[in-house]
Amino acid sequence: MEDSQQPIDPSSPSQAPTLRGALLMRLLHWDKLFESDSPPRLGIDVSRRVPYATMSGVSVGMILGYIHGSKKAGLQFRAENAHRFPTTSTGWWQYHKTKNYISIVGGVKDGVKMGARLGAGSLLFCLFEETVDYARHEKRDFLSTVTAGLSLSGVYSLLARHDVYTAARTAKLGLKFGLGYGLVQDALESLKGNHPAYMDFLLGERRPQAEDESIV
């Protein structure tokens, strides 16, 4: 007798743990979704490049946010107390002590916020870039990077509820960043000998012909 295979019913209590386990395994091994035979971007595998980019975004965001937040908090404290400056040395000592404390707290708050935003942006950008590469059948060049930059700017404008003009400026910024970063990656890959497909097209496929002549 042939074994009958029953379809998995998500509503069945016995099948629910199996589906949750399968979903959890896919999330834990998310990098398997982007497996390819072509060289990875920047020579770093996606399983390491995405965490590196995220941590870099968090670090840069925390530094920039702390500098901006501490300066803003210090100026705000000074403006709020401009009408009641201390008149004694003890009062001035307490004034600067309070100002430094408020500046540190304000810097930490803005640093955490900016770090979280840049970290999330870096994570989404790398995932968008890899997704476009995968959809284009492993063609890794600046076109995927530009698409990722425009996609990220669109998501940011949607979440921030920008008007049309602000969204256009954000898209322009994403286009410039994606184009510049993508061309830099293509240049680095070309130096390694992995020319993007469009370079072979622009060169009239001279490099493959030269390789064929050398083989003959």
Legacy VTK file of the C-alpha trace (Angstrom):
# vtk DataFile Version 3.0
C-alpha trace
ASCII
DATASET POLYDATA
POINTS 216 float
0.000 0.000 0.000
1.221 3.467 -0.856
1.592 5.960 1.944
-0.910 8.771 1.600
0.541 12.227 2.187
-1.821 14.583 3.936
-1.408 18.337 3.401
-0.259 20.391 6.357
-3.120 22.213 8.009
-1.898 25.426 9.713
-5.030 25.520 11.873
-4.352 22.057 13.269
-2.892 22.174 16.812
-0.543 19.294 16.019
0.904 21.054 12.951
1.297 24.507 14.533
4.550 23.719 16.426
6.043 22.239 13.252
5.253 25.367 11.244
6.643 27.612 13.971
9.813 25.548 14.120
10.264 25.688 10.355
9.732 29.455 10.354
12.213 29.878 13.207
14.846 27.855 11.357
14.378 30.022 8.258
14.842 33.164 10.314
17.963 31.786 11.994
19.444 30.790 8.633
18.225 33.831 6.690
21.495 34.089 4.766
20.693 30.815 2.972
18.040 32.704 1.015
20.778 34.707 -0.756
23.167 31.873 -1.599
24.830 32.298 -4.999
27.885 31.228 -6.962
28.920 34.778 -7.868
31.515 36.614 -5.723
29.934 38.455 -2.765
29.931 42.211 -2.579
33.113 43.730 -1.126
34.467 40.194 -0.879
32.455 39.635 2.318
29.763 36.983 2.586
26.252 38.288 3.185
26.028 36.487 6.547
28.846 38.716 7.816
28.399 41.831 5.678
24.884 42.588 6.906
25.840 42.468 10.635
29.004 44.482 9.918
27.034 47.157 8.085
24.397 47.264 10.817
26.948 47.639 13.600
28.800 50.298 11.605
25.572 52.241 11.176
24.784 51.953 14.879
28.285 53.097 15.870
28.369 56.063 13.502
24.837 57.054 14.471
25.612 56.942 18.186
28.717 59.099 17.745
26.992 61.701 15.573
23.875 61.659 17.736
25.875 62.105 20.934
27.799 65.070 19.542
24.642 66.768 18.277
22.531 65.911 21.317
25.062 67.025 23.916
25.648 70.331 22.134
21.918 70.959 21.766
21.205 70.117 25.411
24.030 72.377 26.599
22.791 75.323 24.536
19.231 74.746 25.705
20.311 74.705 29.359
22.277 77.902 28.862
19.325 79.630 27.189
16.909 78.550 29.915
19.191 79.893 32.648
20.421 83.033 30.885
18.375 85.243 33.210
19.756 83.717 36.414
23.489 83.287 36.104
25.206 82.457 39.399
27.107 85.154 41.240
29.417 83.053 43.411
32.178 80.565 42.646
30.178 77.776 44.268
27.179 78.689 42.166
29.243 78.633 38.978
30.669 75.232 39.918
27.157 73.881 40.417
26.038 75.533 37.170
28.731 73.848 35.070
28.227 70.534 36.854
24.515 70.567 36.053
25.187 71.704 32.492
27.660 68.872 31.886
25.239 66.325 33.330
22.375 67.536 31.150
24.658 67.575 28.097
25.713 63.961 28.704
22.125 62.790 29.191
20.973 64.631 26.069
23.877 63.235 24.072
23.168 59.668 25.158
19.468 59.977 24.293
20.103 61.404 20.833
22.950 58.940 20.291
20.711 55.958 20.974
17.995 57.324 18.696
20.357 58.142 15.832
22.205 54.852 16.244
18.977 52.871 16.061
17.862 54.759 12.952
21.139 54.423 11.067
21.495 50.802 12.132
18.016 49.956 10.874
18.668 51.899 7.676
21.932 50.040 7.047
20.234 46.706 7.684
17.378 47.442 5.286
19.734 48.822 2.646
21.873 45.669 2.616
18.813 43.423 2.520
17.290 45.447 -0.326
20.569 45.288 -2.224
20.869 41.516 -1.831
17.216 41.026 -2.768
17.638 43.003 -5.989
20.822 41.065 -6.789
18.945 37.809 -6.292
16.016 39.000 -8.424
18.427 40.000 -11.220
19.947 36.510 -11.293
23.106 37.346 -9.321
24.029 40.432 -11.367
25.909 42.460 -8.782
26.502 46.015 -9.979
25.568 49.604 -9.231
22.019 49.192 -10.587
21.080 47.020 -7.616
22.661 49.518 -5.227
20.765 52.424 -6.804
17.512 50.464 -6.552
18.225 49.722 -2.890
18.934 53.399 -2.190
15.710 54.527 -3.848
13.725 51.826 -2.037
15.146 52.834 1.334
14.428 56.520 0.691
10.858 55.623 -0.253
10.350 53.611 2.930
11.819 56.424 5.037
9.617 59.056 3.385
6.573 56.861 3.926
7.324 56.304 7.619
8.202 59.971 8.178
5.098 61.097 6.240
7.043 63.484 4.033
5.294 65.739 1.571
5.951 65.412 -2.146
8.834 67.891 -2.249
10.602 66.458 0.807
10.123 62.927 -0.524
11.652 64.008 -3.844
14.705 65.439 -2.066
15.026 62.251 -0.024
14.808 60.146 -3.190
17.474 62.333 -4.817
19.742 61.772 -1.829
19.135 58.021 -1.985
19.900 58.055 -5.707
23.197 59.893 -5.197
24.265 57.625 -2.350
23.301 54.455 -4.201
25.049 55.553 -7.385
28.246 56.583 -5.621
28.414 53.555 -3.334
27.541 51.199 -6.179
30.220 52.567 -8.499
32.798 52.294 -5.721
31.891 48.632 -5.246
32.117 48.028 -9.007
35.529 49.694 -9.113
36.813 47.519 -6.275
35.502 44.374 -7.956
37.102 45.425 -11.250
40.457 45.787 -9.514
40.060 42.205 -8.324
39.365 41.047 -11.879
35.612 40.533 -11.421
34.265 42.993 -13.966
30.510 43.711 -13.810
28.479 42.638 -16.828
27.879 46.194 -18.057
31.623 46.845 -18.246
32.073 43.848 -20.533
29.205 45.180 -22.643
30.706 48.675 -22.850
34.098 47.239 -23.745
32.535 45.139 -26.482
33.412 41.949 -24.627
37.088 42.493 -25.335
38.176 40.780 -22.154
36.502 37.413 -22.935
37.887 37.516 -26.511
41.396 38.102 -25.231
40.993 35.191 -22.847
39.821 32.949 -25.708
42.833 33.931 -27.839
45.201 33.181 -24.984
43.606 29.775 -24.521
43.990 28.970 -28.230
LINES 1 217
216 0 1 2 3 4 5 6 7 8 9 10 11 12 13 14 15 16 17 18 19 20 21 22 23 24 25 26 27 28 29 30 31 32 33 34 35 36 37 38 39 40 41 42 43 44 45 46 47 48 49 50 51 52 53 54 55 56 57 58 59 60 61 62 63 64 65 66 67 68 69 70 71 72 73 74 75 76 77 78 79 80 81 82 83 84 85 86 87 88 89 90 91 92 93 94 95 96 97 98 99 100 101 102 103 104 105 106 107 108 109 110 111 112 113 114 115 116 117 118 119 120 121 122 123 124 125 126 127 128 129 130 131 132 133 134 135 136 137 138 139 140 141 142 143 144 145 146 147 148 149 150 151 152 153 154 155 156 157 158 159 160 161 162 163 164 165 166 167 168 169 170 171 172 173 174 175 176 177 178 179 180 181 182 183 184 185 186 187 188 189 190 191 192 193 194 195 196 197 198 199 200 201 202 203 204 205 206 207 208 209 210 211 212 213 214 215
